Amino acid sequence: MASLDPQGGGVVSAARRILLLLAVPVLLVAAWWTATADSTNFFWPPLSQIAGTFGETWFTGRFADDVLPSLARLLAGYLVAVALGVGLGTAIGSSPALRGLLEPVLEFFRAIPPPVLVPILMLFAGIGNGMKVLVIVSGCVWPVLLNTVEGVRALDEVLRDTARSYRMRRRSRLIHLVLRGASPQIAAGARQALSIGIILMVISEMFAASNGVGFTIIQFQRSFAIPQMWTGIILLGLIGIALSMIFRWAEARLLRWYTGLRMSQREG
């Protein structure tokens, strides 16, 4: 019987975490439902009416015509931004001279809000998918790049000297020392970039677009289809939650060595 206690404790702990995770969303939905139950405000319809139109609005033709193209552009822009951020950040973080040369330029471009670049990008990239992907890249690249720079700079010099003493090849040092050592900071930047990417996905679809979640929400707003507009806002929130859960799942597996190291240090 004593051997079952740890398992029982694990089940109770998991159940407690799930309850804590769901408590705030359930309370917010219940408060929204109650507050709007008898609403006659045209712009603030009852949540029951919004929920009733959700499936009809998005899970018919619009899912393939609007939701999937939005997710494809988000994925393309996000992956390009991560690749650029990690590549440039590794180079800049590894070279103090390059970092000193480029830091003022990086700070200048980082301070420019990506939505301001939309008209400029439309001039050079047109109004197609390329412009929308570039808008996402222009905002997502900065948290990845800056976190990568800091992660590479923070690597232990003793580890660098040890790798050089063992005459590790440059590629091996890059993969097993630099990128692996900076991966926790890279993951933190990628997590920030994901939320920025969702915002820029919507903004990019509000300019000269013909499909996408942002485009459809604007069309609903302009045609005074308010319940349908609210369903689009809720859909964006659900997309954000789903992508965050996928990211956490991937991060937990890719950084398993790091979380295990931190746990062992705490126990020690």
Backbone hydrogen bonds, N-H to C=O, Kabsch-Sander energy under -0.5 kcal/mol:
donor,donor_aa,acceptor,acceptor_aa,energy
4,L,1,M,-1.3
5,D,1,M,-0.5
5,D,2,A,-0.9
8,G,4,L,-2.6
9,G,5,D,-2.9
10,G,6,P,-2.1
11,V,7,Q,-2.3
12,V,8,G,-2.3
13,S,9,G,-2.4
14,A,10,G,-2.4
15,A,11,V,-2.5
16,R,12,V,-2.3
17,R,13,S,-2.1
18,I,14,A,-2.2
19,L,15,A,-2.2
20,L,16,R,-2.4
21,L,17,R,-2.2
22,L,18,I,-2.0
23,A,19,L,-1.5
24,V,20,L,-0.7
26,V,22,L,-2.2
27,L,23,A,-2.3
28,L,24,V,-2.5
29,V,25,P,-2.5
30,A,26,V,-2.5
31,A,27,L,-2.4
32,W,28,L,-2.5
33,W,29,V,-2.8
34,T,30,A,-2.4
35,A,31,A,-2.7
36,T,32,W,-1.7
37,A,34,T,-0.8
39,S,36,T,-1.5
44,W,41,N,-0.9
50,I,46,P,-1.8
51,A,47,L,-3.0
52,G,48,S,-1.8
53,T,49,Q,-1.2
53,T,50,I,-0.5
54,F,50,I,-0.7
54,F,51,A,-0.6
55,G,51,A,-0.6
57,T,53,T,-1.9
58,W,54,F,-2.2
59,F,55,G,-2.1
65,D,61,G,-1.9
66,D,62,R,-2.8
67,V,62,R,-1.7
68,L,63,F,-2.4
70,S,66,D,-1.6
71,L,67,V,-2.4
72,A,68,L,-2.4
73,R,69,P,-2.3
74,L,70,S,-2.4
75,L,71,L,-2.7
76,A,72,A,-2.5
77,G,73,R,-2.6
78,Y,74,L,-2.6
79,L,75,L,-2.5
80,V,76,A,-2.2
81,A,77,G,-2.3
82,V,78,Y,-2.5
83,A,79,L,-2.4
84,L,80,V,-2.7
85,G,81,A,-2.9
86,V,82,V,-2.7
87,G,83,A,-2.4
88,L,84,L,-2.8
89,G,85,G,-2.2
90,T,86,V,-2.2
91,A,87,G,-1.8
92,I,88,L,-2.9
93,G,89,G,-2.6
94,S,90,T,-1.5
95,S,91,A,-0.7
95,S,92,I,-0.7
99,R,95,S,-2.4
100,G,96,P,-2.4
101,L,97,A,-1.7
102,L,98,L,-2.3
103,E,99,R,-1.8
106,L,102,L,-2.7
107,E,103,E,-2.4
108,F,104,P,-1.8
109,F,105,V,-2.3
110,R,106,L,-2.5
111,A,107,E,-1.3
112,I,109,F,-1.0
116,V,113,P,-1.4
117,L,113,P,-0.6
117,L,114,P,-1.4
118,V,115,P,-1.1
121,L,117,L,-3.1
122,M,118,V,-2.2
123,L,119,P,-1.2
124,F,120,I,-1.4
125,A,121,L,-3.3
126,G,122,M,-1.2
128,G,125,A,-0.5
132,K,128,G,-1.2
133,V,129,N,-2.5
134,L,130,G,-2.3
135,V,131,M,-2.1
136,I,132,K,-1.7
137,V,133,V,-2.5
138,S,134,L,-2.7
139,G,135,V,-1.0
139,G,136,I,-0.5
140,C,136,I,-2.4
141,V,137,V,-2.0
144,V,140,C,-1.0
145,L,141,V,-2.7
146,L,142,W,-2.8
147,N,143,P,-1.8
148,T,144,V,-2.1
149,V,145,L,-2.4
150,E,146,L,-2.1
151,G,147,N,-2.4
152,V,148,T,-2.6
153,R,149,V,-2.4
154,A,150,E,-1.7
155,L,152,V,-1.2
160,R,156,D,-1.6
161,D,157,E,-2.7
162,T,158,V,-2.5
163,A,159,L,-2.4
164,R,160,R,-2.1
165,S,161,D,-2.4
166,Y,162,T,-2.0
167,R,164,R,-1.1
168,M,163,A,-2.4
173,R,169,R,-2.8
174,L,170,R,-2.4
175,I,171,R,-2.3
176,H,172,S,-2.8
177,L,172,S,-0.5
177,L,173,R,-1.6
178,V,173,R,-2.7
179,L,174,L,-3.0
180,R,175,I,-0.8
181,G,177,L,-2.0
182,A,178,V,-2.2
183,S,179,L,-0.7
183,S,180,R,-0.5
186,I,182,A,-2.3
187,A,183,S,-2.7
188,A,184,P,-1.8
189,G,185,Q,-2.2
190,A,186,I,-2.6
191,R,187,A,-2.2
192,Q,188,A,-1.8
193,A,189,G,-2.4
194,L,190,A,-1.6
195,S,191,R,-1.2
196,I,192,Q,-1.8
197,G,193,A,-2.6
198,I,194,L,-1.7
199,I,195,S,-1.6
200,L,196,I,-2.5
201,M,197,G,-2.2
202,V,198,I,-1.6
203,I,199,I,-2.2
204,S,200,L,-2.7
205,E,201,M,-1.0
206,M,203,I,-1.6
207,F,204,S,-0.9
208,A,206,M,-0.6
213,V,66,D,-0.6
216,T,212,G,-2.2
217,I,213,V,-2.4
218,I,214,G,-2.0
219,Q,215,F,-2.1
220,F,216,T,-2.4
221,Q,217,I,-2.2
222,R,218,I,-2.5
223,S,219,Q,-1.7
224,F,221,Q,-1.0
225,A,220,F,-2.7
226,I,224,F,-1.4
229,M,225,A,-2.1
230,W,226,I,-2.4
231,T,227,P,-1.8
232,G,228,Q,-1.6
233,I,229,M,-1.6
234,I,230,W,-2.4
235,L,231,T,-2.5
236,L,232,G,-2.1
237,G,233,I,-1.7
238,L,234,I,-2.4
239,I,235,L,-2.6
240,G,236,L,-2.4
241,I,237,G,-2.2
242,A,238,L,-2.5
243,L,239,I,-2.7
244,S,240,G,-2.2
245,M,241,I,-2.3
246,I,242,A,-2.2
247,F,243,L,-2.5
248,R,244,S,-2.5
249,W,245,M,-2.2
250,A,246,I,-2.4
251,E,247,F,-3.1
252,A,248,R,-2.5
253,R,249,W,-1.3
254,L,250,A,-2.6
255,L,251,E,-2.5
256,R,253,R,-0.9
259,T,255,L,-2.3
260,G,256,R,-2.2
261,L,257,W,-1.7
262,R,258,Y,-2.2
263,M,259,T,-2.1
264,S,260,G,-2.2
265,Q,261,L,-2.0
266,R,262,R,-2.1
267,E,263,M,-2.2
268,G,264,S,-1.9
